[in-house]
């Protein structure tokens, strides 16, 4: 079974790969790449891989929901 990762309940994951992050955020992979390239969404580069730390995504969403510019 191919389950979509849940950003808020998957406590064991420290970071998500791009496809997982897009699904967890409910956005397209294309939008995720655009936000990543514009440094609008928290991410880390590990060599050539890009990952999205779960705790930073949660913080980012919280700030956006409050109307912050984080």
Phi and psi restraints in degrees (range 20) as a CNS / XPLOR table:
assign (resid 1 and name C) (resid 2 and name N)
       (resid 2 and name CA) (resid 2 and name C) 1.0 -101.0 20.0 2
assign (resid 2 and name N) (resid 2 and name CA)
       (resid 2 and name C) (resid 3 and name N) 1.0 94.1 20.0 2
assign (resid 2 and name C) (resid 3 and name N)
       (resid 3 and name CA) (resid 3 and name C) 1.0 -88.2 20.0 2
assign (resid 3 and name N) (resid 3 and name CA)
       (resid 3 and name C) (resid 4 and name N) 1.0 142.4 20.0 2
assign (resid 3 and name C) (resid 4 and name N)
       (resid 4 and name CA) (resid 4 and name C) 1.0 -76.8 20.0 2
assign (resid 4 and name N) (resid 4 and name CA)
       (resid 4 and name C) (resid 5 and name N) 1.0 131.0 20.0 2
assign (resid 4 and name C) (resid 5 and name N)
       (resid 5 and name CA) (resid 5 and name C) 1.0 -64.8 20.0 2
assign (resid 5 and name N) (resid 5 and name CA)
       (resid 5 and name C) (resid 6 and name N) 1.0 142.1 20.0 2
assign (resid 5 and name C) (resid 6 and name N)
       (resid 6 and name CA) (resid 6 and name C) 1.0 -104.1 20.0 2
assign (resid 6 and name N) (resid 6 and name CA)
       (resid 6 and name C) (resid 7 and name N) 1.0 116.6 20.0 2
assign (resid 6 and name C) (resid 7 and name N)
       (resid 7 and name CA) (resid 7 and name C) 1.0 -56.8 20.0 2
assign (resid 7 and name N) (resid 7 and name CA)
       (resid 7 and name C) (resid 8 and name N) 1.0 -32.0 20.0 2
assign (resid 7 and name C) (resid 8 and name N)
       (resid 8 and name CA) (resid 8 and name C) 1.0 -98.9 20.0 2
assign (resid 8 and name N) (resid 8 and name CA)
       (resid 8 and name C) (resid 9 and name N) 1.0 -15.8 20.0 2
assign (resid 8 and name C) (resid 9 and name N)
       (resid 9 and name CA) (resid 9 and name C) 1.0 -113.8 20.0 2
assign (resid 9 and name N) (resid 9 and name CA)
       (resid 9 and name C) (resid 10 and name N) 1.0 -10.0 20.0 2
assign (resid 9 and name C) (resid 10 and name N)
       (resid 10 and name CA) (resid 10 and name C) 1.0 -89.1 20.0 2
assign (resid 10 and name N) (resid 10 and name CA)
       (resid 10 and name C) (resid 11 and name N) 1.0 75.2 20.0 2
assign (resid 10 and name C) (resid 11 and name N)
       (resid 11 and name CA) (resid 11 and name C) 1.0 -68.8 20.0 2
assign (resid 11 and name N) (resid 11 and name CA)
       (resid 11 and name C) (resid 12 and name N) 1.0 -19.6 20.0 2
assign (resid 11 and name C) (resid 12 and name N)
       (resid 12 and name CA) (resid 12 and name C) 1.0 -78.0 20.0 2
assign (resid 12 and name N) (resid 12 and name CA)
       (resid 12 and name C) (resid 13 and name N) 1.0 -19.8 20.0 2
assign (resid 12 and name C) (resid 13 and name N)
       (resid 13 and name CA) (resid 13 and name C) 1.0 -86.2 20.0 2
assign (resid 13 and name N) (resid 13 and name CA)
       (resid 13 and name C) (resid 14 and name N) 1.0 129.7 20.0 2
assign (resid 13 and name C) (resid 14 and name N)
       (resid 14 and name CA) (resid 14 and name C) 1.0 -86.9 20.0 2
assign (resid 14 and name N) (resid 14 and name CA)
       (resid 14 and name C) (resid 15 and name N) 1.0 -31.8 20.0 2
assign (resid 14 and name C) (resid 15 and name N)
       (resid 15 and name CA) (resid 15 and name C) 1.0 -150.6 20.0 2
assign (resid 15 and name N) (resid 15 and name CA)
       (resid 15 and name C) (resid 16 and name N) 1.0 159.0 20.0 2
assign (resid 15 and name C) (resid 16 and name N)
       (resid 16 and name CA) (resid 16 and name C) 1.0 -117.6 20.0 2
assign (resid 16 and name N) (resid 16 and name CA)
       (resid 16 and name C) (resid 17 and name N) 1.0 148.2 20.0 2
assign (resid 16 and name C) (resid 17 and name N)
       (resid 17 and name CA) (resid 17 and name C) 1.0 -76.6 20.0 2
assign (resid 17 and name N) (resid 17 and name CA)
       (resid 17 and name C) (resid 18 and name N) 1.0 164.6 20.0 2
assign (resid 17 and name C) (resid 18 and name N)
       (resid 18 and name CA) (resid 18 and name C) 1.0 -53.5 20.0 2
assign (resid 18 and name N) (resid 18 and name CA)
       (resid 18 and name C) (resid 19 and name N) 1.0 -46.9 20.0 2
assign (resid 18 and name C) (resid 19 and name N)
       (resid 19 and name CA) (resid 19 and name C) 1.0 -62.8 20.0 2
assign (resid 19 and name N) (resid 19 and name CA)
       (resid 19 and name C) (resid 20 and name N) 1.0 -40.7 20.0 2
assign (resid 19 and name C) (resid 20 and name N)
       (resid 20 and name CA) (resid 20 and name C) 1.0 -66.6 20.0 2
assign (resid 20 and name N) (resid 20 and name CA)
       (resid 20 and name C) (resid 21 and name N) 1.0 -42.4 20.0 2
assign (resid 20 and name C) (resid 21 and name N)
       (resid 21 and name CA) (resid 21 and name C) 1.0 -64.0 20.0 2
assign (resid 21 and name N) (resid 21 and name CA)
       (resid 21 and name C) (resid 22 and name N) 1.0 -43.3 20.0 2
assign (resid 21 and name C) (resid 22 and name N)
       (resid 22 and name CA) (resid 22 and name C) 1.0 -60.9 20.0 2
assign (resid 22 and name N) (resid 22 and name CA)
       (resid 22 and name C) (resid 23 and name N) 1.0 -45.1 20.0 2
assign (resid 22 and name C) (resid 23 and name N)
       (resid 23 and name CA) (resid 23 and name C) 1.0 -63.1 20.0 2
assign (resid 23 and name N) (resid 23 and name CA)
       (resid 23 and name C) (resid 24 and name N) 1.0 -45.0 20.0 2
assign (resid 23 and name C) (resid 24 and name N)
       (resid 24 and name CA) (resid 24 and name C) 1.0 -63.7 20.0 2
assign (resid 24 and name N) (resid 24 and name CA)
       (resid 24 and name C) (resid 25 and name N) 1.0 -34.8 20.0 2
assign (resid 24 and name C) (resid 25 and name N)
       (resid 25 and name CA) (resid 25 and name C) 1.0 -84.0 20.0 2
assign (resid 25 and name N) (resid 25 and name CA)
       (resid 25 and name C) (resid 26 and name N) 1.0 -13.6 20.0 2
assign (resid 25 and name C) (resid 26 and name N)
       (resid 26 and name CA) (resid 26 and name C) 1.0 75.2 20.0 2
assign (resid 26 and name N) (resid 26 and name CA)
       (resid 26 and name C) (resid 27 and name N) 1.0 30.8 20.0 2
assign (resid 26 and name C) (resid 27 and name N)
       (resid 27 and name CA) (resid 27 and name C) 1.0 -125.9 20.0 2
assign (resid 27 and name N) (resid 27 and name CA)
       (resid 27 and name C) (resid 28 and name N) 1.0 167.0 20.0 2
assign (resid 27 and name C) (resid 28 and name N)
       (resid 28 and name CA) (resid 28 and name C) 1.0 -76.3 20.0 2
assign (resid 28 and name N) (resid 28 and name CA)
       (resid 28 and name C) (resid 29 and name N) 1.0 157.3 20.0 2
assign (resid 28 and name C) (resid 29 and name N)
       (resid 29 and name CA) (resid 29 and name C) 1.0 -63.2 20.0 2
assign (resid 29 and name N) (resid 29 and name CA)
       (resid 29 and name C) (resid 30 and name N) 1.0 -35.0 20.0 2
assign (resid 29 and name C) (resid 30 and name N)
       (resid 30 and name CA) (resid 30 and name C) 1.0 -62.2 20.0 2
assign (resid 30 and name N) (resid 30 and name CA)
       (resid 30 and name C) (resid 31 and name N) 1.0 -44.0 20.0 2
assign (resid 30 and name C) (resid 31 and name N)
       (resid 31 and name CA) (resid 31 and name C) 1.0 -65.4 20.0 2
assign (resid 31 and name N) (resid 31 and name CA)
       (resid 31 and name C) (resid 32 and name N) 1.0 -40.1 20.0 2
assign (resid 31 and name C) (resid 32 and name N)
       (resid 32 and name CA) (resid 32 and name C) 1.0 -58.5 20.0 2
assign (resid 32 and name N) (resid 32 and name CA)
       (resid 32 and name C) (resid 33 and name N) 1.0 -45.0 20.0 2
assign (resid 32 and name C) (resid 33 and name N)
       (resid 33 and name CA) (resid 33 and name C) 1.0 -63.0 20.0 2
assign (resid 33 and name N) (resid 33 and name CA)
       (resid 33 and name C) (resid 34 and name N) 1.0 -40.4 20.0 2
assign (resid 33 and name C) (resid 34 and name N)
       (resid 34 and name CA) (resid 34 and name C) 1.0 -61.4 20.0 2
assign (resid 34 and name N) (resid 34 and name CA)
       (resid 34 and name C) (resid 35 and name N) 1.0 -48.3 20.0 2
assign (resid 34 and name C) (resid 35 and name N)
       (resid 35 and name CA) (resid 35 and name C) 1.0 -63.2 20.0 2
assign (resid 35 and name N) (resid 35 and name CA)
       (resid 35 and name C) (resid 36 and name N) 1.0 -36.8 20.0 2
assign (resid 35 and name C) (resid 36 and name N)
       (resid 36 and name CA) (resid 36 and name C) 1.0 -64.9 20.0 2
assign (resid 36 and name N) (resid 36 and name CA)
       (resid 36 and name C) (resid 37 and name N) 1.0 -48.3 20.0 2
assign (resid 36 and name C) (resid 37 and name N)
       (resid 37 and name CA) (resid 37 and name C) 1.0 -65.4 20.0 2
assign (resid 37 and name N) (resid 37 and name CA)
       (resid 37 and name C) (resid 38 and name N) 1.0 -26.1 20.0 2
assign (resid 37 and name C) (resid 38 and name N)
       (resid 38 and name CA) (resid 38 and name C) 1.0 -92.5 20.0 2
assign (resid 38 and name N) (resid 38 and name CA)
       (resid 38 and name C) (resid 39 and name N) 1.0 6.1 20.0 2
assign (resid 38 and name C) (resid 39 and name N)
       (resid 39 and name CA) (resid 39 and name C) 1.0 53.7 20.0 2
assign (resid 39 and name N) (resid 39 and name CA)
       (resid 39 and name C) (resid 40 and name N) 1.0 36.8 20.0 2
assign (resid 39 and name C) (resid 40 and name N)
       (resid 40 and name CA) (resid 40 and name C) 1.0 -93.0 20.0 2
assign (resid 40 and name N) (resid 40 and name CA)
       (resid 40 and name C) (resid 41 and name N) 1.0 -10.0 20.0 2
assign (resid 40 and name C) (resid 41 and name N)
       (resid 41 and name CA) (resid 41 and name C) 1.0 -135.3 20.0 2
assign (resid 41 and name N) (resid 41 and name CA)
       (resid 41 and name C) (resid 42 and name N) 1.0 139.1 20.0 2
assign (resid 41 and name C) (resid 42 and name N)
       (resid 42 and name CA) (resid 42 and name C) 1.0 -66.5 20.0 2
assign (resid 42 and name N) (resid 42 and name CA)
       (resid 42 and name C) (resid 43 and name N) 1.0 133.7 20.0 2
assign (resid 42 and name C) (resid 43 and name N)
       (resid 43 and name CA) (resid 43 and name C) 1.0 -156.2 20.0 2
assign (resid 43 and name N) (resid 43 and name CA)
       (resid 43 and name C) (resid 44 and name N) 1.0 164.6 20.0 2
assign (resid 43 and name C) (resid 44 and name N)
       (resid 44 and name CA) (resid 44 and name C) 1.0 -131.8 20.0 2
assign (resid 44 and name N) (resid 44 and name CA)
       (resid 44 and name C) (resid 45 and name N) 1.0 144.3 20.0 2
assign (resid 44 and name C) (resid 45 and name N)
       (resid 45 and name CA) (resid 45 and name C) 1.0 -104.7 20.0 2
assign (resid 45 and name N) (resid 45 and name CA)
       (resid 45 and name C) (resid 46 and name N) 1.0 125.4 20.0 2
assign (resid 45 and name C) (resid 46 and name N)
       (resid 46 and name CA) (resid 46 and name C) 1.0 -117.0 20.0 2
assign (resid 46 and name N) (resid 46 and name CA)
       (resid 46 and name C) (resid 47 and name N) 1.0 100.6 20.0 2
assign (resid 46 and name C) (resid 47 and name N)
       (resid 47 and name CA) (resid 47 and name C) 1.0 57.1 20.0 2
assign (resid 47 and name N) (resid 47 and name CA)
       (resid 47 and name C) (resid 48 and name N) 1.0 -116.0 20.0 2
assign (resid 47 and name C) (resid 48 and name N)
       (resid 48 and name CA) (resid 48 and name C) 1.0 -96.4 20.0 2
assign (resid 48 and name N) (resid 48 and name CA)
       (resid 48 and name C) (resid 49 and name N) 1.0 -8.4 20.0 2
assign (resid 48 and name C) (resid 49 and name N)
       (resid 49 and name CA) (resid 49 and name C) 1.0 -85.6 20.0 2
assign (resid 49 and name N) (resid 49 and name CA)
       (resid 49 and name C) (resid 50 and name N) 1.0 144.8 20.0 2
assign (resid 49 and name C) (resid 50 and name N)
       (resid 50 and name CA) (resid 50 and name C) 1.0 -114.1 20.0 2
assign (resid 50 and name N) (resid 50 and name CA)
       (resid 50 and name C) (resid 51 and name N) 1.0 130.7 20.0 2
assign (resid 50 and name C) (resid 51 and name N)
       (resid 51 and name CA) (resid 51 and name C) 1.0 -128.1 20.0 2
assign (resid 51 and name N) (resid 51 and name CA)
       (resid 51 and name C) (resid 52 and name N) 1.0 159.9 20.0 2
assign (resid 51 and name C) (resid 52 and name N)
       (resid 52 and name CA) (resid 52 and name C) 1.0 -122.3 20.0 2
assign (resid 52 and name N) (resid 52 and name CA)
       (resid 52 and name C) (resid 53 and name N) 1.0 103.8 20.0 2
assign (resid 52 and name C) (resid 53 and name N)
       (resid 53 and name CA) (resid 53 and name C) 1.0 -60.9 20.0 2
assign (resid 53 and name N) (resid 53 and name CA)
       (resid 53 and name C) (resid 54 and name N) 1.0 127.1 20.0 2
assign (resid 53 and name C) (resid 54 and name N)
       (resid 54 and name CA) (resid 54 and name C) 1.0 -59.3 20.0 2
assign (resid 54 and name N) (resid 54 and name CA)
       (resid 54 and name C) (resid 55 and name N) 1.0 -45.5 20.0 2
assign (resid 54 and name C) (resid 55 and name N)
       (resid 55 and name CA) (resid 55 and name C) 1.0 -64.0 20.0 2
assign (resid 55 and name N) (resid 55 and name CA)
       (resid 55 and name C) (resid 56 and name N) 1.0 -33.8 20.0 2
assign (resid 55 and name C) (resid 56 and name N)
       (resid 56 and name CA) (resid 56 and name C) 1.0 -72.3 20.0 2
assign (resid 56 and name N) (resid 56 and name CA)
       (resid 56 and name C) (resid 57 and name N) 1.0 -35.6 20.0 2
assign (resid 56 and name C) (resid 57 and name N)
       (resid 57 and name CA) (resid 57 and name C) 1.0 -64.6 20.0 2
assign (resid 57 and name N) (resid 57 and name CA)
       (resid 57 and name C) (resid 58 and name N) 1.0 -41.2 20.0 2
assign (resid 57 and name C) (resid 58 and name N)
       (resid 58 and name CA) (resid 58 and name C) 1.0 -61.4 20.0 2
assign (resid 58 and name N) (resid 58 and name CA)
       (resid 58 and name C) (resid 59 and name N) 1.0 -46.8 20.0 2
assign (resid 58 and name C) (resid 59 and name N)
       (resid 59 and name CA) (resid 59 and name C) 1.0 -61.1 20.0 2
assign (resid 59 and name N) (resid 59 and name CA)
       (resid 59 and name C) (resid 60 and name N) 1.0 -42.4 20.0 2
assign (resid 59 and name C) (resid 60 and name N)
       (resid 60 and name CA) (resid 60 and name C) 1.0 -61.1 20.0 2
assign (resid 60 and name N) (resid 60 and name CA)
       (resid 60 and name C) (resid 61 and name N) 1.0 -46.2 20.0 2
assign (resid 60 and name C) (resid 61 and name N)
       (resid 61 and name CA) (resid 61 and name C) 1.0 -64.2 20.0 2
assign (resid 61 and name N) (resid 61 and name CA)
       (resid 61 and name C) (resid 62 and name N) 1.0 -39.4 20.0 2
assign (resid 61 and name C) (resid 62 and name N)
       (resid 62 and name CA) (resid 62 and name C) 1.0 -61.7 20.0 2
assign (resid 62 and name N) (resid 62 and name CA)
       (resid 62 and name C) (resid 63 and name N) 1.0 -45.1 20.0 2
assign (resid 62 and name C) (resid 63 and name N)
       (resid 63 and name CA) (resid 63 and name C) 1.0 -64.8 20.0 2
assign (resid 63 and name N) (resid 63 and name CA)
       (resid 63 and name C) (resid 64 and name N) 1.0 -41.2 20.0 2
assign (resid 63 and name C) (resid 64 and name N)
       (resid 64 and name CA) (resid 64 and name C) 1.0 -63.5 20.0 2
assign (resid 64 and name N) (resid 64 and name CA)
       (resid 64 and name C) (resid 65 and name N) 1.0 -40.7 20.0 2
assign (resid 64 and name C) (resid 65 and name N)
       (resid 65 and name CA) (resid 65 and name C) 1.0 -65.2 20.0 2
assign (resid 65 and name N) (resid 65 and name CA)
       (resid 65 and name C) (resid 66 and name N) 1.0 -31.2 20.0 2
assign (resid 65 and name C) (resid 66 and name N)
       (resid 66 and name CA) (resid 66 and name C) 1.0 -82.0 20.0 2
assign (resid 66 and name N) (resid 66 and name CA)
       (resid 66 and name C) (resid 67 and name N) 1.0 -8.8 20.0 2
assign (resid 66 and name C) (resid 67 and name N)
       (resid 67 and name CA) (resid 67 and name C) 1.0 92.2 20.0 2
assign (resid 67 and name N) (resid 67 and name CA)
       (resid 67 and name C) (resid 68 and name N) 1.0 12.8 20.0 2
assign (resid 67 and name C) (resid 68 and name N)
       (resid 68 and name CA) (resid 68 and name C) 1.0 -76.7 20.0 2
assign (resid 68 and name N) (resid 68 and name CA)
       (resid 68 and name C) (resid 69 and name N) 1.0 164.2 20.0 2
assign (resid 68 and name C) (resid 69 and name N)
       (resid 69 and name CA) (resid 69 and name C) 1.0 -104.4 20.0 2
assign (resid 69 and name N) (resid 69 and name CA)
       (resid 69 and name C) (resid 70 and name N) 1.0 26.4 20.0 2
